[in-house]
Amino acid sequence: MQKRPTVNPPKPNRVAKPPLRWTGILFALAANTLLVTLADSLVARLGGSLNLEMLATVIAPLVAGIATALYTGERGAMHAFLGALLSMPILYLVVFAGAWPLTVFAMAFCTLGGAFTEIAARRRLR
C-alpha cells in the first residue's frame, strides 16, 4: 500500500509589506531633531516654564512623526521609530543637555505621531 503525500491547503495570499526606505528614516531623523531643537530654543527664549517645555518634548515630536508618516506613505510608524531612535544621541547631548527622560519622551512621541497617522490613513483608505 502506497502512502499518498499530504497536501497542505493553500495559504491565503498575503500582501508583502513594502521595504523601509532609508530616505524616510533620514526624514524622521531630520524632522525630529530640527523640530525639537527649534521648540527647545523657543522655550529657552520665552523663559522656559514647565508648560512650555512640553512643547519641545510632546508637540514637536508628534508633528515630526505625523510629517514622517505623511512623507513615507506606508509604514510611517516604523520610519518614525527608527529616525527618532537615531536622533536620540543628538537630542540627549545637544538639546536636552543630558536629560535622558526628555529624550526618551521625544522619541516615543515621534513614534506615536507616526503610528496614529498610519492608523488614520489606513481607516481612510477602507
Backbone as a ProteinNet text record, in pm:
[ID]
protein_1_A
[PRIMARY]
MQKRPTVNPPKPNRVAKPPLRWTGILFALAANTLLVTLADSLVARLGGSLNLEMLATVIAPLVAGIATALYTGERGAMHAFLGALLSMPILYLVVFAGAWPLTVFAMAFCTLGGAFTEIAARRRLR
[TERTIARY]
83.3	0	88.9	61.3	142.3	79.4	165.2	113.4	103.5	-4	-21.6	36.5	105.2	159.2	44.7	61.4	-41.5	-23.2	-132.8	-130.5	-185	-104.2	-149.7	-238.4	-341.7	-426.8	-348.1	-379.6	-305.4	-331.9	-227.6	-238.9	-293.8	-369.6	-420.4	-303.9	-322.4	-215.9	-201.1	-82.3	-53.4	18.4	-22.4	44	172.4	281.3	410.2	419.3	477.5	497.3	604.9	586.1	691.7	815.8	931.8	1054.3	1065.6	1141.9	1166.6	1255.7	1226.8	1308.2	1404.3	1528.8	1625.7	1598.2	1535.3	1502.4	1395.7	1304.5	1203.4	1263.4	1361.6	1428.4	1509.6	1579.2	1654.8	1562.3	1446	1348.5	1302.7	1273.7	1230.8	1341.4	1464.1	1577.5	1589.1	1584.1	1599	1480	1359	1240.3	1236.1	1263.3	1258.5	1366.4	1487.4	1595.7	1568.4	1527.2	1503.2	1387.7	1274.7	1157.8	1177.4	1240.9	1266.3	1367.2	1469	1567.5	1504.5	1423	1355.2	1259.7	1185.6	1092.5	1166.6	1277	1354.2	1417.4	1466	1523.6	1414.7	1295.7	1183.2	1146.1	1144.6	1114.5	1220.6	1346.5	1454.1	1443.6	1401	1389.1	1270.8	1163.5	1042.1	1042.9	1144.4	1150.9	1155.2	1111.5	1127.3	1037.4	909.4	820.1	795.9	742.7	720.3	617.8	516.9	416.6	476	566.4	629.6	729.5	785.6	879.4	809.2	679.8	602.4	599.6	611.4	615.8	733.1	846.5	965.5	964.4	896.7	901.8	778.9	670.3	547.2	501.9	477.6	416.7	511	634.2	728.6	757.2	780.5	799.8	674.3	556.6	432.7	421.2	451.8	447	550.1	667.9	770.5	724.6	659.5	608.3	497	408	299.7	357.4	453.2	515.4	588.1	650.3	719.4	621.4	510.9	411.6	349	327.4	272.3	374.5	501.3	606.9	626.8	630.6	659.6	539.2	419.7	300.5	266.4	358.8	335.4	444.1	405	494.9	556.2	472.3	518.5	564.9	500.1	539.3	679.8	710.9	843.8	952.1	923.1	1018.3	1039.6	928.8	938.9	1016.1	992.5	1063.9	1214.2	1252.8	1396.1	1463.3	1395.5	1452	1465.4	1364.3	1370.5	1477.6	1494.1	1599.1	1737.4	1755.3	1883.6	1905.6	1797.2	1811.5	1834.1	1818.1	1833.9	1969	2081.5	2209.6	2224.9	2176.1	2186.4	2101.6	1977.4	1889.2	1942.1	1996	2047.3	2166.3	2259.3	2381.8	2367.6	2295.4	2293.7	2171.8	2054.3	1932.1	1894.5	1882	1834	1945.7	2068.8	2185.3	2190.9	2173.7	2188.2	2063.7	1950.5	1825.3	1763.3	1795.1	1752.7	1601.6	1526.1	1381.2	1316.1	1360.6	1304.6	1338.6	1457.3	1497.9	1413.1	1386.2	1302.5	1159.5	1107.9	973.2	965.8	1068.6	1069.5	1069.7	1144	1145.5	1009.7	951.5	823.4	711.4	708.7	602.1	618.5	741.3	762.9	706.6	731.4	679.4	527.2	471.2	325.1	260.8	322.3	269.4	265.6	371.6	374.2	271.5	255.3	160	15.8	-17.4	-154.6	-188.7	-93.4	-117.6	-132.5	-52	-61.9	-197.1	-243.6	-374.1	-486.5	-477.4	-579.7	-580.2	-463.4	-455.6	-513	-492.1	-549.8	-701.1	-756.6	-902.3	-962.4	-890.2	-940.8	-943.4	-850.7	-843.4	-948.8	-1002.5	-1102.4	-1237.5
-116.2	0	124.1	209.1	328.5	446.3	522.9	640	757.3	824.9	945.7	1063.9	1148.6	1265.8	1357.3	1409.1	1500.9	1635.5	1689.9	1819.3	1923.2	2020.7	2129.9	2222.5	2272	2366.4	2492.4	2554.8	2677.6	2787.3	2858.8	2969.3	3091	3171	3291.9	3382.3	3446.6	3535.6	3654.1	3668.1	3782.3	3886.1	4007	4115.7	4146.9	4143.9	4170.9	4317.9	4339.8	4477.2	4541.5	4667.5	4733.5	4751.8	4751.9	4767.9	4909.4	4919.2	5051.2	5130.5	5258.8	5345.8	5425.4	5426.9	5499.9	5649.3	5698	5840.9	5875.2	5782.2	5804.9	5808.3	5721.3	5719.5	5847.3	5890.8	6016.9	6136.8	6130.6	6238.6	6246.1	6130.7	6129.5	6180.1	6139.9	6187.2	6339.2	6391.3	6535.7	6612.1	6562.8	6633.3	6634.3	6520.8	6515	6603.7	6595.2	6676.6	6825.5	6861.7	7004	7060.7	6993.2	7047.5	7052.2	6950.2	6951.5	7060.5	7077.7	7182.7	7320.8	7342.3	7472.2	7498.3	7396	7413.5	7438.7	7370	7391.2	7529.8	7575.2	7710.8	7816.2	7790.2	7882.2	7887	7772.3	7766.8	7842.9	7825.1	7895.8	8046.9	8087.9	8230.4	8294.1	8215.9	8269.1	8257.6	8202.2	8197	8057.1	7958.9	7820	7770.5	7802.8	7745.8	7598.1	7528.8	7384.9	7355.7	7440	7419.6	7436.9	7529.2	7549.1	7439	7377.6	7268.2	7149	7135.7	7028.9	7047.1	7170.7	7196.9	7123.9	7125.2	7062	6910.5	6858.8	6714.8	6639.7	6708.9	6640.3	6686.5	6813.6	6865.1	6852.5	6896.4	6893.1	6750.5	6652.9	6516.6	6457.2	6490.4	6443.7	6495.4	6621.3	6680	6613.6	6583.3	6514.9	6375.4	6303.3	6170.3	6175.6	6273.3	6290.5	6323.1	6413.8	6450.8	6331.8	6249.6	6131.9	6033.6	6008.2	5914.7	5966.4	6096	6152.9	6147.7	6165.7	6162.3	6021.2	5922.9	5787.1	5718.5	5750.8	5688.8	5557.2	5464.9	5335.3	5308.8	5238.9	5204	5328.1	5429.3	5555.2	5541.9	5454.2	5437.3	5378.4	5284.8	5221.7	5320.3	5398	5500.2	5603.5	5645.3	5744.3	5688.1	5560.9	5499.7	5494.4	5446.7	5434.9	5571.3	5667.9	5802.5	5866.4	5846.9	5902.2	5832.3	5703	5628.7	5680.9	5711.6	5766.7	5909.3	5982.5	6120.6	6129	6018.4	6022.2	6072.9	6025.7	6078.6	6228.9	6277.8	6421.4	6500.2	6454.9	6525	6516.5	6401.6	6383.1	6473.6	6479.2	6555.2	6704.2	6740.2	6879.7	6955.7	6899.6	6975.7	6970.4	6850.9	6838	6832.7	6847	6857.3	6745.7	6623.1	6508.8	6466.2	6523.8	6482.8	6369.9	6245.4	6132.8	6109.2	6140.3	6118.3	6202.9	6325.4	6410.6	6355	6298.6	6239.2	6117	6033.5	5915.6	5957.1	6058.1	6106.8	6161.3	6234.4	6287.4	6174	6067.8	5953.6	5883.8	5865.1	5795	5873.3	6003.8	6081.9	6094.7	6090.6	6087.6	5956.8	5847.8	5718.4	5716.8	5770.9	5775.7	5859.8	5971.2	6053.4	5978.2	5903.4	5822	5710.7	5647.6	5536.8	5585.4	5694.9	5746.5	5789.3	5850.2	5893	5772.6	5670.5	5549.1	5481.1	5474.2	5413.4	5494.9	5626.2	5712	5699.1	5685.2	5670	5536	5432.4	5300.5	5305.6	5368.7	5377.6	5460.5	5561.9	5648	5573.8	5480.8	5407	5297.6	5253.8	5147	5195.8
0	0	0	-90.5	-108.6	-35.3	37.8	108.6	13.6	24.5	-56.3	19.3	-49.7	20.5	65.1	182.2	231.8	164.3	129.6	62.6	159.6	187.2	273.1	192.9	257.3	184.5	151.8	42.1	6.6	108.8	139.5	234.6	162.6	235.3	170	130.1	18.8	-29.8	64.8	113	198.6	115.8	135.9	66.6	142.1	72.3	135.3	174.5	291	336	250.8	217.9	140.3	226.7	165.2	244.7	301.3	406.7	464.4	370.4	361.4	276.1	364.9	325.7	405.6	402.6	294.7	289.3	393.2	419.5	522.3	661.1	685.1	815.1	834.4	730.2	740.4	755.8	691	707	852.2	913.1	1053	1144.9	1118	1197	1189.6	1068.1	1049.6	1107	1082.5	1131.2	1283.2	1344.8	1491.1	1551.8	1499	1553	1533.3	1414.1	1384.6	1465.5	1466.8	1536.5	1687	1743.7	1888.9	1923.8	1841.4	1866.2	1856.9	1755.8	1742.7	1858.3	1898.6	2009.9	2140.6	2161.9	2283.8	2287	2173.5	2171.3	2188.9	2137.3	2159.3	2306.4	2372.2	2515.6	2594.4	2559.2	2629.5	2609.2	2491.6	2462.6	2534.8	2553.1	2616.2	2768.2	2825.4	2970.3	3026.6	2955.2	2995.3	3105.8	3106.1	3206.2	3176.3	3274.7	3259.4	3150.6	3137.8	3033.7	2895	2880.2	2750.3	2718.1	2822.1	2798	2733	2757.4	2693.6	2542.5	2496.8	2353.8	2289.6	2355.8	2299.1	2314	2415.9	2438.3	2389.6	2362.4	2319.8	2182	2165.5	2042.7	1923.5	1938.8	1826.4	1778.2	1867.2	1817.4	1753.5	1806.7	1743.4	1601	1583.4	1449.2	1358	1412.2	1332.8	1291.7	1382.2	1349	1246	1258.9	1161.8	1024.5	1021.5	893.9	830.6	913.3	860.6	799	868	815.7	686.9	679.9	556.4	443.1	476.4	376.2	320	408.2	362.7	300.6	344.4	288.9	354.7	362.8	425.4	528	633.4	742.7	807.5	824.7	881.8	1025	1101.6	1241.9	1252.9	1167.3	1172.7	1128.3	1026	983	1094.5	1157.9	1265.5	1384.6	1416.7	1528.1	1502.6	1385.7	1356.3	1346.9	1285.6	1277.9	1415.1	1499.7	1635.6	1717.9	1695.1	1765.5	1727.9	1600.7	1557.5	1607.2	1631.6	1678.4	1828.9	1899.3	2045.4	2093.3	2039.3	2089.7	2068	1955.9	1927.5	2026.1	2046.8	2140	2282.9	2319.9	2455.4	2484	2390	2414.9	2388	2283.2	2240.1	2291.3	2272.8	2300.6	2448.2	2504.5	2641	2744.7	2704.6	2793.6	2897.2	2852	2940.7	3014.4	2984.7	3048.6	2966.4	3003.5	2921.7	2923.3	3031.6	3022.5	2913.2	2898.7	2792.9	2655	2642.3	2515.2	2482	2581.3	2559.4	2525.5	2593.5	2562	2419.6	2378.5	2242.2	2140.4	2166.8	2075.7	2074.2	2190.5	2199.8	2130.9	2149.1	2087.8	1937	1889	1744	1686.8	1755.5	1711.2	1718	1824.7	1837.8	1728.4	1694.8	1586.1	1454.9	1427.3	1306.3	1309.8	1425.9	1438	1424.7	1490.6	1481.9	1339.5	1272.7	1135	1042.8	1065.5	982.8	1002.1	1126.8	1154.1	1091.8	1101.7	1041.2	889	829.5	684.3	639.7	718.9	685.2	688.4	789.6	801.9	689.9	648	541.4	407.1	386.9	261.9	251.4	363.2	360	322.6
[MASK]
++++++++++++++++++++++++++++++++++++++++++++++++++++++++++++++++++++++++++++++++++++++++++++++++++++++++++++++++++++++++++++++

